[in-house]
Each structure stands twice: as C-alpha cells, then as structure tokens.
Amino acid sequence: MAILAKTPPMGFNTWNTFGPDINEQMVLEMADVMAEKGYRDAGYKYVVIDDCWSLRERDENGNLVADPEKFPHGMKYVGDYIHGKGLKFGMYSCAGIRTCAGYPASFDHEYQDARSFASWGVDFLKYDFCYFPSFANCQHRYLTMAQALRASGRDILFSACNWGVQEPWNWMRSVGAHMYRSTGDIVDNFASTSHIMHSQMGNFNANASGCFNDMDMLTVGMAGQGFVGREDCNNYAEYETQFAFWCFTAAPLMMGADLRKVSEEYRTLLQHKELIRLNQDPECRPPYKVREDNGYTVFIRHLADGEFAIGVFNLHQDPRHAEITFAELGVPVNAGVKLALTDVITGETIAPKKDDLFVAVPGHSCKIYRARFVRDRKRY
Ligand code: GAL
C-alpha cells in the first residue's frame, strides 16, 4: 500500500459552491476542467463529492446507495471517469448516525461502508462529525474508520472532519487520519477567513508529512457565488492572503469555487507556481510564529535545501509597516551570512542583506519571501 499525504493533499470539493445541490454531470465537468485548465498539472488531484450524494435510507442489505436521480450511473462510473482524467476520486460520510444534512452515515457501519467506497474506486474519504451519539468515543470512532479504510484493500486518504473537537491535533495523526479539520466551516468573506487564520496561528506544530492541519476548503475565486458565498465576499487581496496563508502553513489545498466559472485572475492565483511549491515543500515542516505585533504576524518556515520562508500577514484593514530584524529570525548581524530574498508572490528579488527588512503590508494582505543564506565576506 502507498504512503498517502506525504505533502498536503490538493483537490476540489463540492460543498462550498454546491452545498446539497450536486449531480453527476457537474462532478464530471469539474474533472474535465481540472484536467484541461491546468489544475491537475499544478498539483490538484482529488475531486471530492461532499454531503447529499446518497438516498435517504440504506438498502435492504444495509448498504449506502447513491441517489439515482443525482448520480444515474452510480458511483463506480463517476470514479472511473475521474480516474480516466488522471485524477483521484473523493467521497464523504460521517462518524455519526446521520450526515450533517441528514443522510445515513457510517456509525456502526464503518467496515461495510469502507468496502462500498473501495468497490467504487474511492481514493479519499472526508469523514464528518454530525449526529455523533453522546455515549460513543470520538477518538475510537475515527480510529475504527481509519482501520476500516486500511482493511478495505484500497489506498484511501482519510480526511477527518471533526471541526477541532477534542483538539484533534493531539491524536488524529496517531489514530490514522491524513488530515484533520481544525476549525468550523468557512464562508466566503474575510471575517471568516481571518477568524480561521487567528484560531490556528499558534497551532501548527502537529502539521507535518502524513497528517495535515485542514483549515477548511478555500473560497478563493468564489466571488460571492455559491452555497457559502456571501455578499461581502473577499476581494482579490483577501483571496490572495487566504491562498498564501494556506500555502505558507502547509495546509491542504481543497478548492471550493466553481472551476468552470472561475475568472482568469483567480485561476492564475489558484495555480500560482511558487506558492504551491511552498505549500508542497518536501521537508513538510510546520511554520513557527516569531511575533505578533500591532495587528501583523511574522512567521518563518524552514524549507528543503537549507532555505526558509518568511511570512508577514496583516489581518488589519489598515496598512502596517513591519521592521523584521534578521536576529529575531535566528540570524544575528555577526552570523557571517546574508540573506538573499525572493518575493514569492511577485517573483522580485532583493540583493543579499544582513540586518533587517522593512515591509509595507497593505490591509488584509501579506508578504512572503523565500530566503537563502549567502556567505558574507566581511566577518566580525
Ligand atoms: C459540515 C462540514 C462541511 C460540510 C457539511 C456538509 O459539518 O464541516 O465542510 O461537509 O458538514 O453537510
């Protein structure tokens, strides 16, 4: 069996745009767009069908059944189609007795459902937490589904979604999940995005290869449309900040916008090569919060090949001027090295420096640099 989630999982999920209103044609079209419009080649692999795909009741043998009106050819057909596009197939169930929208869920049906998913060619299971019986043990039920998936005979990435209940960063990796939702549901405005960002800023230490901190699906490019779309939706800078934060912190990148309709500027943002390279850095180290100051936050993150990233996030509405001394990043002036910096978003380079960096960060924006050590001839 393969080792899954070596780097943060990337894909598309139906919930943000479509909510309960899903069907086969839309899912197949999304797979087409992912293959044809550069998403697959940028690294996005999983096409995930969220809640509301099944009939309201199991069949006489206790099996989950795809709603034949929404998915007339059944789920194996959908999986085959997605695989034919060089992509992977994701589905959804829940650890409780019903899904959040009231469909049958996998409590006490873990092994049976895992076998159904495997027989449909499923490669990814998002596993929610609604209607979870109060007498049951949450950690044990996530363990049981992790085991059921492993026993199914198929490599199925386990995306656990319990919204941060019982501090999943302390145990989801151990029970076998490949990603764990650490937050409640995102909606498409900056209040929601920044609330999620704040809630996780000091909480990334468990985020590493094999199991990643999932801050929910991206709303980048939704532009107010769709199920979690809002009138006060993010503007370009705010979407860029969301995408950059998810990339900087090595969060899973699950797109939620209708990819058939996303504008060119957001397609370009979602496929930003250097941001995705940062997200997928093979060393998979979590970020370290250096300082929170007057409304902005400074992080570093060690990267492969001796490089590191510097992130300055300004969640305030007003601009901030940040002075970052290299000493606070662990590189004092007498270190005998300078830092060569590249702006990850714009591609601009800054000549090697050794003491500090002044950055002007507009409201709701960020600056991200990739830093490389360069020997300083003048020693102390
Ligand atoms: C929520 C979950 C959402 C979505 C929804 C479906 O609990 O956090 O991401 O899956 O259920 O009903």
Residues whose N, C-alpha, C, O or C-beta is under 5 A from the ligand:
A	BS01	GAL	W15 D50 D51 C100 A101 D128 D185
